[in-house]
Amino acid sequence: MEVKVNTTILIDESKEQVLNNSVSDNSKKMNNLNLDEKVTFNTNIKISNHTRNKLQALANLGYAGSQKDAIDLMFSAYLDTLLESEKKELELQIDVLERKDAKLRKK
């Protein structure tokens, strides 16, 4: 089963700072693991050229520093649309996946 999520994000120059702050605030919330339980490594995902172009456009216009930052920006904006119960469910799922990554990298 394939699930596609379409999210439209309207970015206004006056809101750029608010969005940037929101990204870092949500990143702090999502990073509630102990340092021992969290690892960072590069991974690859396949995306269409259209998605890549959208990410690059956000970076080119200065809304994000890179395509990776553009993904973080969009995730943060999407996270802000969720109900608190949905946010908690998502945070729990991310926590489980982060712990799994840490266990795999410890071996």
PyMOL commands that set and color helices and strands:
alter all, ss='L'
color gray80, all
select helices_A, chain A and resi 13-30+35-37+49-60+67-79+84-106
alter helices_A, ss='H'
color red, helices_A
deselect
rebuild
show_as cartoon
